[in-house]
Amino acid sequence: MDDGSSSQEGEAINKSARFSETNNYYGIHLKEYVEINKQTQGMIIKGNNINNPLLLFLHGGPGIPNYPTFRQTSKNLEEHFTVCYWDQRGTGMSFGKESKGFKSVEQLVEDTMELTKHLSEKYGKSKIYLLAHSWGTIIGARAAAELPDLYHAYLGIGQLGVPAKVMGSKKGGYLQILRKIIRSRNNLLERRYSYLQLTLDILHYPDLTAKEKFNILLGILTSYPVLIREVVTGNLRLLPFHFDIPVHFFIGNKDFPMTATLGGEYIDMIQAPEKGLYFFNESAHYPFLEEADQFVRIIKEEVLYK
């Protein structure tokens, strides 16, 4: 990791994009580029008080950053955490000539742990919170289990898991699951938040350049073939079943029926010092958007201040 050259590049881009940076006792709003495992990757860091706990957010997709959609509902979260919205390798700010996508789940897990170490050192935190959504939960669960000393707790939204009935199967069972999930995109969002709105939020997000917005689309197109390969090879079965830190899952009751049950099945199978499972009656795959107040309240009461 080369913080020197990356920081200079980040400052230049911020200036050209007219990005206002505030970094003081009361708050932080920073766009930063860091070299992680030999590739420049971008992130946006926001929070009302730099002394708050640090939270790393792993987006879904693959290739779909959440901070444009999180924009209206993350303000409450940023009252309690300094939040790092990281574009994973091959996504948006992290899409470039060095990497036009990602190569494997293992690579993203390594990136997550390396970025965690960087954030902890830079902001003086011994541990951080790890929050993941959808596709990001595969990466987040692995990182949290492999290096628990880095994290206070792991939180999975729309947590993906392995149904017990296909635990022993190979590519057939996983391909069937993937096909059903892809065909069920209308179930991922309730009416209050549509895919049209998601697209508009990305296009109108002020902290991204036009090229970075276009790279989000390119990242989605290049990442899905890798996802299918990972499913076929069985790499998605490599989810951990033992955690040394608290684990909390957040699931929308109106999510696609198969994905809505995976998190519940998975949390029953894992061992952890503390487990929490929370259902959202009016949400599908995005409870942090569709029932934002309840989502933040649960994190405050059951995770942060318990």
Order of alpha helices (4+ residues) and beta strands (2+ residues): alpha-beta-beta-beta-beta-alpha-alpha-beta-alpha-beta-alpha-beta-alpha-alpha-alpha-beta-alpha-beta-alpha-alpha
